[in-house]
Every structure is written in structure tokens, then in C-alpha cells.
């Protein structure tokens, strides 16, 4: 009996150890494919490692911070899971002629992340939201060829304006936010290494599986890979609810344009004037008969009834070109990777009516003018003349080399990041507000100093004497 009791105890201990090992394995599996992670393609397994590493750390810290940061992180997580689903599809199916339908869910998730930031501009954690919003378009690397890796790096760099602000604000206050910055940026750093190893010139597709198609449009016969025959559509891995084998659409370039639209997607909607509204035009209501309950189905307007003012709402075309000695950058919206290269000392740059856009100017140039822009990020190397900012709002300028003068006129919200070589820069301002100059420190961070906006003027008996008014606050 004693031997039997000992045997039972040993069996119980063995079962306990097996259960503990199984539980630990399940936790580390995280994003494993069903039925088995071992059957997934190597690059899917590598992406799972990225999700279980930097992404998991980012989600963990975001949850600890809570609030808008946690909500935003969950949106980012959804986008990454959708991207993983696309990788599973690519590993099992051949590339279709066109990709827009497959990539549309990722594009929509990117827009949702950007929109969340715009809807929460009053958030105390706005810098966190902005850092994510400025770089989330890195998920669009799957539509980029032949250099998806450098594209991700550009998106990562676009977040630096705001991650630097987070570090400055919380460096000596709450280390959790500093760790958040490191964890978030490491996602894109690791993604660059991942792309370099598995998708150097673009997303890698299977060469032997079926051509990717929409689940609802599968042929009646059986197909290989992850696409079982109808009637029941193939059950996708957990994140694949909206992506698997799909077909038909525009092209990689059209998806890239769709990713970069942001909130401007609504600009294509038709404007309804007051004379077309039944609640403001009783005569029109009487002519149209009973009013429908619920939304009216969309129908394209007939050519003869198109309202004449429609032409007035047409957008000006986006421009990025060298015209003589002038670089013209005009009407750019929601673009984060504009770059001007091969500059010459005699050239100037004129940036006009650009919204939510980041521009980098490499090399040495004569002067730069920013006119009537909103939410513009400008990074440049060297300017021998002047950088002038006029009639703009929420502009961020970063000097990498040297500039003698920065002029700010009729502008609300301007942040000038100086380099160590440009500390002797002269800042001239007029009729402007919310101006800050950021000075680099030895540790690589920035110290922020506000530019005075309010002054006090007195008559001293001989002349007017003007001094800066400092308001505690």
C-alpha cells in the first residue's frame, strides 16, 4: 500500500509539472496559428516573435498608463493583427494582380488610429497619441516595393517630434512614460530588421499556393493552402476575420494613397447647399412628396442636374517640383515621407498650403518659406539665408545643421528645434503666439523655452521703453 501511495503521489506531481509547462507554453504561443504554430511559414513565426516581444511590452506599459494611451494601443494592436493575417495569406497564396481589397482593412485601421488622435486633441496624453498617429502608417510597408524597410524608418523618424516631447515631460517625473517611448519605437526598429531578413524588396508571397481571392468569391472546386472549398468559408486564424484570400481592386500605389488620406477622405463627399435641404426649403419638400424614413440610397447625380458650384470645391493638385531655382511644395495633405534631395546653394524652397505633412530637405539651400500651412513638420540640414514661417498654424521646424535666422510672422503654434551648431540663430517674431524654441542637451533631449508674446511699454520722459511681461503660470 505504501508503494502504491508513493506511486500515486509521483503521478500527481508529474501531472502538475506537465500542466505548468503547458500553461507557460500557451502564454508564449500568443499568436500561434491554429491548429499549430509549427506549420506556419518562417516569416509568420518571426512576426509572432515581434508581437510577443516589443508589441507585448508596448501593450503592457500602455495598459499601465491607461486612458487614451491604452485605447490607442489596442487600435495599434488590431492593425498589427490584421497585418499578421495578411502575412499568413501571403505565405499560403500566390500574389493576385491587384491588392487593394486585401489591404483595405489595414488602411481603415490606420485611419482609425489617426482619427482617434484628432478627436482627442485636448487629451493630457496628446503627445503620446501624436507619436503613434505620425508613425502608424509604417503598417503600409506591405504595399511598398522595392524598399519597404526604409519606408518604415521614415515613419519611425516622423514620431520623433512627439516622442522627444514625451521624454522631456516625463524624464524626471514618471519613468513609465520613458519606457513607453522605448517600447513603442522598438516595434518599428524590430520591424525594419524583420523586413530586411524576410521581405527586403517587398512582401513575399507563396509561389505554389492558389491565387489569393475573396472568400465570398471562391470557385466551387477545392483549393490548396488556407482556402478550403465552399460552402463553408475557411475559418481564418484569430486575427484574419477580415483578411484572407481576396481579389480585385486598385494597385499598390492606390493603397498607399488611401493610407495617407487620413481625415481628408471626407473631402470627396458632395456638399449639400441650403436650397437643396427640405427642412430649409418647404417648397422643395412639397414637391418631393412624403419624406422617407431612414437614409436615402446613394445615387450618382445626373450630368444635367449637377450643381454649378461643384467646380469651386475642387482641390488644387499637390505639387513637389523644382521650377527654375525654386522648389515648390504645394497642397500636400497627410503625407509623412516627402523628401527633397540634390539641393544646391542657389535654390530656395516655397512650402504652401500643406496640411498634416512632414517634409525633409537634405543638403544646403539658400532659404525656405512656409506659407499658409497647418500641422507641418519641417526638417532641414543647412540654410544660408532665412527660414520664414508666415500665416501658418502648428508648425514644427527642426534644424539639423546651421541657420542664421528664423522669422515667425502671423503664426499660431511654432516649435523650432535647434541643433548644437545653430544656437546662435536669431529668432524674429511678430503677430504670433504659442512659440517655443527647443535647445538640445548633452543627453540628446531638448529643453523648451517659450518666446515672449506679451510686452509692456512705458514713456520714460524721452522715449518709449518696451520690456517683456512675464506671467507666472
JOFEN-V428334 format. One record per residue. N is the residue number from 0. RES is the residue in one small letter. SS is DSSP state (helix for helix, strand for strand, loop for the rest). Layout:
BEGIN
N&RES&SS ; N&RES&SS
END
This chain:
BEGIN
0&x&loop ; 1&x&helix ; 2&x&helix ; 3&x&helix ; 4&x&helix ; 5&x&helix ; 6&x&helix ; 7&x&helix ; 8&x&helix ; 9&x&helix ; 10&x&helix ; 11&x&helix ; 12&x&helix ; 13&x&helix ; 14&x&helix ; 15&x&helix ; 16&x&helix ; 17&x&helix ; 18&x&helix ; 19&x&helix ; 20&x&helix ; 21&x&helix ; 22&x&helix ; 23&x&helix ; 24&x&helix ; 25&x&helix ; 26&x&helix ; 27&x&helix ; 28&x&helix ; 29&x&loop ; 30&x&loop ; 31&x&loop ; 32&x&loop ; 33&x&loop ; 34&x&loop ; 35&x&loop ; 36&x&helix ; 37&x&helix ; 38&x&helix ; 39&x&loop ; 40&x&loop ; 41&x&helix ; 42&x&helix ; 43&x&helix ; 44&x&helix ; 45&x&helix ; 46&x&helix ; 47&x&helix ; 48&x&helix ; 49&x&helix ; 50&x&helix ; 51&x&helix ; 52&x&helix ; 53&x&helix ; 54&x&helix ; 55&x&helix ; 56&x&helix ; 57&x&helix ; 58&x&helix ; 59&x&helix ; 60&x&helix ; 61&x&helix ; 62&x&helix ; 63&x&helix ; 64&x&helix ; 65&x&loop ; 66&x&helix ; 67&x&helix ; 68&x&helix ; 69&x&helix ; 70&x&helix ; 71&x&helix ; 72&x&helix ; 73&x&helix ; 74&x&helix ; 75&x&helix ; 76&x&helix ; 77&x&helix ; 78&x&helix ; 79&x&helix ; 80&x&helix ; 81&x&helix ; 82&x&helix ; 83&x&helix ; 84&x&helix ; 85&x&helix ; 86&x&helix ; 87&x&helix ; 88&x&helix ; 89&x&helix ; 90&x&helix ; 91&x&helix ; 92&x&strand ; 93&x&strand ; 94&x&loop ; 95&x&loop ; 96&x&loop ; 97&x&loop ; 98&x&loop ; 99&x&helix ; 100&x&helix ; 101&x&helix ; 102&x&helix ; 103&x&helix ; 104&x&helix ; 105&x&helix ; 106&x&helix ; 107&x&helix ; 108&x&helix ; 109&x&helix ; 110&x&helix ; 111&x&helix ; 112&x&helix ; 113&x&helix ; 114&x&helix ; 115&x&helix ; 116&x&helix ; 117&x&helix ; 118&x&helix ; 119&x&loop ; 120&x&loop ; 121&x&loop ; 122&x&loop ; 123&x&loop ; 124&x&loop ; 125&x&helix ; 126&x&helix ; 127&x&helix ; 128&x&helix ; 129&x&helix ; 130&x&helix ; 131&x&helix ; 132&x&helix ; 133&x&helix ; 134&x&helix ; 135&x&helix ; 136&x&helix ; 137&x&helix ; 138&x&helix ; 139&x&helix ; 140&x&helix ; 141&x&helix ; 142&x&helix ; 143&x&loop ; 144&x&loop ; 145&x&loop ; 146&x&loop ; 147&x&helix ; 148&x&helix ; 149&x&helix ; 150&x&helix ; 151&x&helix ; 152&x&helix ; 153&x&helix ; 154&x&helix ; 155&x&helix ; 156&x&helix ; 157&x&helix ; 158&x&loop ; 159&x&helix ; 160&x&helix ; 161&x&helix ; 162&x&helix ; 163&x&helix ; 164&x&helix ; 165&x&helix ; 166&x&helix ; 167&x&helix ; 168&x&helix ; 169&x&helix ; 170&x&loop ; 171&x&loop ; 172&x&loop ; 173&x&loop ; 174&x&helix ; 175&x&helix ; 176&x&helix ; 177&x&helix ; 178&x&helix ; 179&x&helix ; 180&x&helix ; 181&x&helix ; 182&x&helix ; 183&x&helix ; 184&x&helix ; 185&x&helix ; 186&x&helix ; 187&x&helix ; 188&x&helix ; 189&x&helix ; 190&x&helix ; 191&x&helix ; 192&x&helix ; 193&x&helix ; 194&x&helix ; 195&x&helix ; 196&x&helix ; 197&x&helix ; 198&x&loop ; 199&x&loop ; 200&x&loop ; 201&x&loop ; 202&x&loop ; 203&x&loop ; 204&x&loop ; 205&x&loop ; 206&x&loop ; 207&x&loop ; 208&x&loop ; 209&x&strand ; 210&x&strand ; 211&x&loop ; 212&x&loop ; 213&x&loop ; 214&x&helix ; 215&x&helix ; 216&x&helix ; 217&x&loop ; 218&x&loop ; 219&x&loop ; 220&x&loop ; 221&x&loop ; 222&x&loop ; 223&x&loop ; 224&x&loop ; 225&x&loop ; 226&x&loop ; 227&x&loop ; 228&x&loop ; 229&x&loop ; 230&x&loop ; 231&x&loop ; 232&x&loop ; 233&x&loop ; 234&x&loop ; 235&x&loop ; 236&x&loop ; 237&x&helix ; 238&x&helix ; 239&x&helix ; 240&x&loop ; 241&x&loop ; 242&x&loop ; 243&x&loop ; 244&x&loop ; 245&x&loop ; 246&x&loop ; 247&x&loop ; 248&x&loop ; 249&x&loop ; 250&x&loop ; 251&x&helix ; 252&x&helix ; 253&x&helix ; 254&x&helix ; 255&x&helix ; 256&x&helix ; 257&x&helix ; 258&x&helix ; 259&x&loop ; 260&x&loop ; 261&x&helix ; 262&x&helix ; 263&x&helix ; 264&x&helix ; 265&x&helix ; 266&x&helix ; 267&x&helix ; 268&x&loop ; 269&x&loop ; 270&x&loop ; 271&x&loop ; 272&x&loop ; 273&x&helix ; 274&x&helix ; 275&x&helix ; 276&x&loop ; 277&x&loop ; 278&x&loop ; 279&x&loop ; 280&x&loop ; 281&x&helix ; 282&x&helix ; 283&x&helix ; 284&x&helix ; 285&x&helix ; 286&x&helix ; 287&x&helix ; 288&x&loop ; 289&x&loop ; 290&x&loop ; 291&x&loop ; 292&x&loop ; 293&x&loop ; 294&x&loop ; 295&x&loop ; 296&x&loop ; 297&x&loop ; 298&x&loop ; 299&x&loop ; 300&x&loop ; 301&x&loop ; 302&x&helix ; 303&x&helix ; 304&x&helix ; 305&x&loop ; 306&x&loop ; 307&x&helix ; 308&x&helix ; 309&x&helix ; 310&x&helix ; 311&x&helix ; 312&x&helix ; 313&x&loop ; 314&x&loop ; 315&x&loop ; 316&x&loop ; 317&x&loop ; 318&x&strand ; 319&x&strand ; 320&x&strand ; 321&x&strand ; 322&x&strand ; 323&x&loop ; 324&x&loop ; 325&x&strand ; 326&x&strand ; 327&x&strand ; 328&x&strand ; 329&x&strand ; 330&x&loop ; 331&x&loop ; 332&x&strand ; 333&x&loop ; 334&x&loop ; 335&x&loop ; 336&x&loop ; 337&x&strand ; 338&x&strand ; 339&x&strand ; 340&x&loop ; 341&x&loop ; 342&x&loop ; 343&x&loop ; 344&x&loop ; 345&x&loop ; 346&x&loop ; 347&x&strand ; 348&x&strand ; 349&x&strand ; 350&x&strand ; 351&x&strand ; 352&x&loop ; 353&x&loop ; 354&x&strand ; 355&x&strand ; 356&x&strand ; 357&x&strand ; 358&x&strand ; 359&x&strand ; 360&x&strand ; 361&x&strand ; 362&x&strand ; 363&x&strand ; 364&x&strand ; 365&x&loop ; 366&x&strand ; 367&x&strand ; 368&x&strand ; 369&x&strand ; 370&x&strand ; 371&x&loop ; 372&x&loop ; 373&x&strand ; 374&x&strand ; 375&x&strand ; 376&x&strand ; 377&x&strand ; 378&x&strand ; 379&x&strand ; 380&x&strand ; 381&x&strand ; 382&x&strand ; 383&x&strand ; 384&x&strand ; 385&x&strand ; 386&x&strand ; 387&x&strand ; 388&x&strand ; 389&x&strand ; 390&x&loop ; 391&x&loop ; 392&x&strand ; 393&x&strand ; 394&x&strand ; 395&x&strand ; 396&x&strand ; 397&x&strand ; 398&x&strand ; 399&x&loop ; 400&x&loop ; 401&x&loop ; 402&x&strand ; 403&x&strand ; 404&x&strand ; 405&x&strand ; 406&x&strand ; 407&x&strand ; 408&x&strand ; 409&x&loop ; 410&x&loop ; 411&x&strand ; 412&x&strand ; 413&x&strand ; 414&x&strand ; 415&x&strand ; 416&x&strand ; 417&x&loop ; 418&x&loop ; 419&x&helix ; 420&x&helix ; 421&x&helix ; 422&x&loop ; 423&x&loop ; 424&x&loop ; 425&x&strand ; 426&x&strand ; 427&x&strand ; 428&x&strand ; 429&x&strand ; 430&x&loop ; 431&x&loop ; 432&x&strand ; 433&x&strand ; 434&x&strand ; 435&x&strand ; 436&x&strand ; 437&x&strand ; 438&x&strand ; 439&x&strand ; 440&x&loop ; 441&x&loop ; 442&x&loop ; 443&x&loop ; 444&x&loop ; 445&x&strand ; 446&x&strand ; 447&x&strand ; 448&x&strand ; 449&x&strand ; 450&x&loop ; 451&x&loop ; 452&x&loop ; 453&x&loop ; 454&x&strand ; 455&x&strand ; 456&x&strand ; 457&x&strand ; 458&x&strand ; 459&x&loop ; 460&x&loop ; 461&x&loop ; 462&x&loop ; 463&x&strand ; 464&x&strand ; 465&x&strand ; 466&x&strand ; 467&x&strand ; 468&x&loop ; 469&x&loop ; 470&x&loop ; 471&x&loop ; 472&x&loop
END
